Amino acid sequence: MRGKIYFVGGGPGDPALIAMRGMELLRRAKTVLAPGFFKDTYKEHLAGKEVLEPFDYHHAELVARIDACLDRGDDAVFLVPGDLAVFSPVQSIIDYFGESAEVVPGVSTMNAASAALKRTFDLPGVSHSTIVTSPKTITGSPDSISDLSRHRSTMVLFMNNKPVEELVAELSEGYAPDTPVAVIYNVSLPGQEILMSRLSALAADVDHGRFRDEDVFKLVIVGGVLAATEDPSWWDRRKDTRDARHAAKKK
């Protein structure tokens, strides 16, 4: 019987953040595709398995290796960085395997960043939307960082490859100079670092080379929610409205 390939959201790389179903599938799999530093962070869970670095292969070579595994009746797991929903590199591989593929959701790096900051990205009266984009991948699209900044919504930037001065200039098309900015390196991993700054001070605060290097694992979050306080009176209004609705139903 042919095996299956499971695309498991591996989170930011911390095995403690993988879903229980994903971890069970990882334990059972004989072949695991573990990109980048996942080979190190998941090391104890990969012992005794065939471990492949997926980016060492061209597409045709990679699916052929996986096909051979499935044809033996074995299951394979592809540890997807973050989650399939945002900036996932595996859609074409999922499409190739069709019914032999299953996706198991995981914790996105954006969720991990929110947790590290202890901040929601959607705060009433401050921002009701979150824009998720990448200075690297937005190239060639109808959008631009400058255009998106004019919404003044919370913005989460993956894979920055722009010099800080250039990125600040684009963000300044919409955001005020005192808009808070967070740069989080190695989210949820040993060595996690959080740099809090303001848009006008970001160029002075960051290590320029590290900030621009898209291979350095980091997220940049921009928006007023990073420093805003919330009026707790809405909680009481919600309770009062809920009580009134339940009372009306009893009549």
ABEGO torsion letter per residue (X at the ends): XBBBBBBBBAEAGBAAABBAAAAAAAAABABBBBBEAAAAAAAAAABGBBBBBAAABBAAAAAAAAAAAAAAGBBBBBBBBEBAABGBAAAAAAAAAEAABBBBBBBBAAAAAAAAAGBBABBBGABABBBBBBAAAABGBABBAAAAAAAGBBBBBBGBABBAAAAAAAAAAABBAABBBBBBBGBGBBGBBBBBBBAAAAAAABBAAAAABAABBBBBBBEAAAABBBBAAAAAAAAAAAAAAAAAAAX
